[in-house]
Amino acid sequence: MTSSNVKSALEGVATANDHLSSDANGMLQIEGRSAESLLEEFGSPLYVVSEATLRTNFRRIRDAFQSRWPKPVNVMYAIKANNNLAIRAILHEEGAGGDCFGEGELYATFLGGADHDKLVMNGTNKTYAELSAAVKAGVRVNVDAADEIGMLSEIAAETGRTARVCLRVKVTPQELEQFVPDYTARPFNMLDGVRGMQWGYSIEAAAAMVPEVLSAPGVELDGYHLHVGRSNPEPDYYETLARAYVETIVELHRRTGYTPDIVNIGGGYARERDPESRSLALNPHEIEEYAESITGPLLTGLEGAGIPTPVLWMEPGRYVVGNAVVLLGRVGSVKRDLEKVWVNVDVSVNNLMRIETAHSTYHVLAANHLLEAHDEVVDIVGPLCLGAPLGAGRHFPHVERDDIVAVLDAGMYAETAANQMNGVPRPATVLVNESDAEVIKERESIQDVFVHHRIPVRLRGGG
């Protein structure tokens, strides 16, 4: 029963970049398309991509940094967050570059549309084939292993192309100890955590490598790269990293004389709804705050050292695509026993693996009861043999079989990490905008799950 005194479940949950609303009956609308109509047309479960949200997110992060940086800014979408080719195509239309981790992501990036001059390849264990693919495509390489330099020089000689590179550095300021990571269930010392990451070179190692790269035949050093990732949502955390980064750049300039043309600041910017914080509380910090915390120290440090301002590159993923996808599903059985309520749904942890791997905490809505009182405490559980719930101890309206649930923020590290445990096929994905809804990834069948399996003839039995 709908009550005029009950606020919509979207209040206090929806953010400025979302295109979510409720109709008069309490049905969730995604860009004006009802959750009910989408499930009726395309089946359940279903990933739903909001094109308007995706474009809005990209423009906002681009503008946040470009308005604070006097040289061009290249926003390179980190396709590891969501490798759907239609999403990549939309972001290419918006002018996005791309961050590719390995040859598979490079392939997907080009399929979706890309300007080779705005792409980078990352990784600490790149193969000769991957480096060769990058050089042949005209893509820059973020060097993160000493033997890459010789391989790149050899590839340049073979192909007649210049291997353009940036050197990935690591910063370990003592101030990192004051920040408590909220991304993992087990707290750790942030300074030790950064030291223990396999990515990047310390200032001592980098100082030795810069002359080697500069002297390598066919290799051109364009700048530096730093990426630590999302570990803490405080602006001071990003400022600490930026200050240490510029101090590294200045010290390397003092030791080697090298002046970078590109400074790549990586990604890892927490969203307003922030599942990776393992909390349903909204993050009060917005992307403009992070942009100020990063660009301010960089510009001040460069200017103080007399180093010309380079172009700024960055590699966001979660900020661009995180809230652009909603995962819809249907309620199945509702069990009430032992003073508990379990709402079974057809959405599984398979589809949101970071619940298992990082204890990410998602907002789950009763999508066709947004205007009803949330007077039951329930556990929302999926169809797997795993015990991890989609949401535990959630206040929910009374729901029954075939009602609809919506999991917000399913755009980041959901589809790309999805698996098929218990033989559960992966959902379809549709793209919605003001005028249309289109399938951009087909639903798997049970047969698809096992299509690459082979039983040796000797095990097939007789008869």
N, C-alpha and C positions, 0 to 999 in steps of 0.2 A: 504494500500500500504506500502510495506516495504522499508525503506530508509537505505542505508549503513551508513548514518551520525547519525542515532538514536542508542543510546546505549540500550542494553538489560535492561528491567525493573528489572532484577535480580541484576544489578550492584548497589552496595551500599546497597543492601538488604540482599543478601545471605551471610552466615557466614561460617566459616571454617568447622564446623561439618555438614553442610547441604550436601545432595547429590542431588542438584537441578541444572538443566542446561536448556539451550534453544537449540533447533535444528535450522537448517538453515532457517526454515520457521517461527520461532518465537513461536514454540509450547513448552510448559513446559514439561520437562522430569524429572521424579522422579526415580532415580536409572536406568536411561536408558529407562524407560517405559513412553510413551507419555500420557499426560492427556487425550487426545482424545481416545486413544485405551482403557484406563482403564474405561472411562465412557461408551464406546460402549459395553464393555464386561460385566461390573458389574452394570451399571445403575447410576443414579444421584438422589440426592447428594451422595457423597461417601467419607468416611474417608480413606486415604491412608497412611499406616505406612511404613516408610523406615527402613528396618532391619539394614542396614549399619549405618545409623545415630544413631539409638538406641544403637547399640554396641559401636560406637565411643564415644558417650556421656558418657556412663557408664565407659569406660576405661579411659577417660580423667579425670573425677572427681575422680575416684579411684586413679589414678597416681598422681594427683595434691596433694592429702592429704597424700598418702602413702610415697611419696618422701620427705615429710617434717615431718614425724612422725616416731620415731625409733621403735615403737611397731606395731603389726598388726592393720590394719584399716578394719572395717566391714562397707561396704557401703550398707545400708538397703533401698531398694527401697520403697518409700511411695506409696502404691498402690492406695491410695485415688486420686492421680493425674490422673490415668488411670488404670482401673481394668480389661482391656482386658487380658484374660488368656494366649493368645499367647505371648503378651508382657512380662508377668510374666515369661513364660517358657524361653524366650530368655535371660532375665536377670538372671534367675537361672543358665543357661549355662555359663553366664559370671561370676558367683560366687557371685551374689548379695544376701544379706540377705533381710529382709523385715520388714517394719513398718505397723502394722495392727491396725486400729481403730475399735475395736469391733469384734464380732464373724463372721459377714459376710465377712469382709476383711481377717480374719484369714482363713476362708474356701476357699476363692478365691486364697489366696496365696499358700496354700497347693495344690490346684487343678493345679496351674501353675507350681508347683515344688518348693520345699524349703527345706532348712536345718534348723530343729527346733532350733538348737543352735545359729542361726544367726537371729532370729526373736524377735520382741517385740510387746506387745499389749499396746496401749495407750487409754486414755479416762478418764474423770473425774467422770463418773457415770457408771462404769462397774458393770454389774449384777453378781450375784453369778454364773449363768450359763456361762457367758463369762470368768470369772476368772477360773472356773473349766475347761473349754475347753482349756485355755492357759496352765494351770498346767499339765493337762493330756497329752498335746501335747509336753511338755517340752519347752514351749516358755516363755521367760522372760516377766515380767509385769513391766511397768513403773508405780509405785504406785503414785496415784494422789488424793487419798481420805483416810482419817484416818481409816475409817471402813474397807477398803480393807485388812488391816493387819490381823484383826481377821478372816475375811472370808478366806483369803489365808492360815492361820494356820489351820483352820478347814478342808479346802480342802486337804491340805497336809496330815492331819491325816486320812482322808477318803480314799485317793488314795495311800498312802504309798510313795508319791513322794515329793521331795523338791520343794517348790515354790521359784524360783529365781527371784529377783526383783532389780530394780533401783528406786531411789526416785527422783521424778520430782521436781526441784527447780525453783524459780523465782528470777530474778535479776532486781533491780530497781536503777541503778546508776543515779545520778543527771545529768550526761553528756547526757543522752538520750534526754533531752529537746532541745538540739541543732539540732536534726535531724527532718526534716519535712517529714512525711510519704507521699509517692506519690501513694500509692496503692488504696486509697479511694478518692472519689470525694469531701468529706468534710474533710478538714484538722483537725487534733487534736493534742494535746500535746502528744508526744511519751511516755513520762514518765507516764502520767496519763493513756495512752492506755495500757501500759504493766501492770501497777498496777491493771487495771480493768479487765484484762484477767482472766478467771476462772482457767487457768492451772498453776500448780506449787505452791510450798510453799516458803514463805519468809524464810530468814535465821533463824529467831527466831523459827518459826514453825518447820522447818526442824531439827534444833538442838534438839528439844523435841522429834521428831519422830524417829531419828536415833537409839537411845537406845531402843525404843519400837520395831523397826523392828529387831534389833540385838538379842533381847531377845525372840522374838516370836517363838514358837516351829514350826519346819518344814519350816521356812522361812529363806532364805539366801540373805543378802544384797550384791549385786555385785558392785554397783556404783551409779552414779548420771546421771540425764537426764535434759537437757535444750533445749527448742525449743520456739522461739519467732515468727518465720515465716518471710515471705518476706514483709517488710514494707518500706525499703529504700535500694537503690542499692550501696551506698557508702561503700568502704572497711573500712572506719573509724567506720561505724555503727557496722559491724561485729567485729571489733577489740574492740570496747567499750563493747560489750556483752561478748566477750571472756575474757577480763580483769576482768570484774565483776564476771564472772562465776568462774574463778580460785581463785579469792579472797574469794568467797563463799566456795569453796572446802577447801581452806586453813583454813578458820575460823572454819568450821565444824570439820576439823581434830583437831584443837586446842581445841575445846570444847568437843569433843566426843572421840577423839583418833582414829576415823575410817579412814582407808586408802582405797580408792576405787580401784577396779580392772578394772572398766570400766568407761570411761567418754564419755557420749553420747552428741553430740553437735547439734542434731536435723537437720533441713534442712532450706529451704527458700532462696536458692541462686538464685539471679536474672540472667536471661539469657541475651545473647548479644542482640537479638531481644526480647523486653521485653513488651508484651502487657499490663501487669499489671501496668506499669508506666503511662498508659493512654496517651502514646506518640508514634509516629512512629520513633522517633530518636533512634539510636542504643546506647545501654549501652556500654561505653568504657571500662568497667572493665570486666575482664575474670576470670574464675574460679580459676586460679592459684593465682591471687591477693587475692581472698577471702580466699583461703587455707592459704596463708602466714599471712593474717590479723588475722586468728583464731588460727592457730597452734603456731605462735610465742609467743603471750602472755601466752597461756596455758603452754607451755614448760618452759618458763622463770619463771612463777609463781610457778609451781610445783617444779622445781629445787631449787628455792630460799627457799622454805619451807622444803626441804629435803624429799619430797613425791615422791616415786618411780613412774616412768612414767607408767600410765595404758594403756590398749588398747583403741583405739579410735573408737567409733561408731558414725554413722551419718545417717540421714533419708532424703535424697534428693528425690524429686518427679519431680517438674517442670524442673529442669536442665536435668534430664535423658531423659524425654519423650516429653518435650515441643515442640521442633522443629522437632521431628521425625514423626509428623503426619501433612498432608496437607488435608484440606477439599475442595474437588472439587464440583462444581455445574454448572448448565446451566443458561444462560441468558434467560429470558422470554420476557415480553413486555418492551419496552423502551419508556418512556413518556417524551415529551418535551413540557413544558408549563410554563408560567409566568417566562420566562428566567431561568428556571431550567431544569435539566435532571435527571430523576429517572430511574435507571437501576434495573429492577426487576429480582431477581434470585430465584432459588428454594432452596437455603440455607437459613435457618431461624435462628433467635436468639435462638430458641429452642436448636439448635446444638452448640451454643456458649453463654451459659447463663451468662458468666461473663461480656458480653457487658451490660446486664441489671443490674446485681447485683453489679458490681464493675467498670463499665465504661471502661473495658479493650478495648484497641485499637489495632486492627489487621491489618497487611499488607494484602491487597486484590489485586490480580493480574488479569489482563485480560490474561488468561493462553494460549490462542492461538494467541495473538497479542503482544508478548513480545518485538518484534523489531520495533514496530510502534510508531509514535509520540503520546504522551499523551496530546492531545490538547483540551480536553473537561473537564469541572469540573462537576462531577456527584455525586449523592447520590446513593449508592448501598443498595438496600432494599430487604428484604425477604418477604415471602408470608403470614405473620401473620397480625393480626389486631393491633399488637403493633406498636408504632411509632419509636422504636429504629432501626436505620439503622445499617447495617454491617459496613458501612464506609460512612461518610458524607464529602462533599466537596473534593472528591478525584480527582486527575488528571488521566484521563483514555483515552485510544484510542476510536475511534468510534466503538461501538459494536452493534450487532443485535441479534435477537432471535437465540438460539441454540449455540451462542458462549459460551466460558468456562471461569469460574472464579475459582481462587484458593485462599483460605484463609490459610495463613501460621500460624504455631505455634498452631495447633488445637489439640495437644497431651495432654495438661494439663488442667484438669478441664473442659473438653468439653463433651466427652462421659459420664463421671461419673455424670455430672450435667444436662445432656440433659433431656428435658421433652417433653410432647406431647400436648401442648396447641394448640387449634384449631383442634384437632384430627389429627395432622400431625405425621405420623410414623417416627421413627428414622432411619437414613441411615444404610447401610451396611458398614463394615470395611474390607479392604483388606490389606494384607501384601505383600510388594514387595521386591525382592532382585535381584541379577544379573541374576538369571535364571528363576524366577517364580513370579506369582502373585496369591495369595490364599485368599479365603474368610475366615476371622477369626471371623466375627460376622455377622449373617444373617440380611438382611433388614427386618424391621417390615412391616406388612400390616396394613391396616385400621382395619381389624378384630382383629389384635393383640392388638391394642390400647384399645379395649373395651372387651377383652376376659375375664377379671376378674369381669366385671360388672354383676349385677344380678337385674332383675326387679321382685319384688314380684308378685305372681300370681294374687292378688287382683287388681293390677294396669294394668294388661295386656289387659283388656277390653274383651268384648264378640265378638262373630261372627267369 
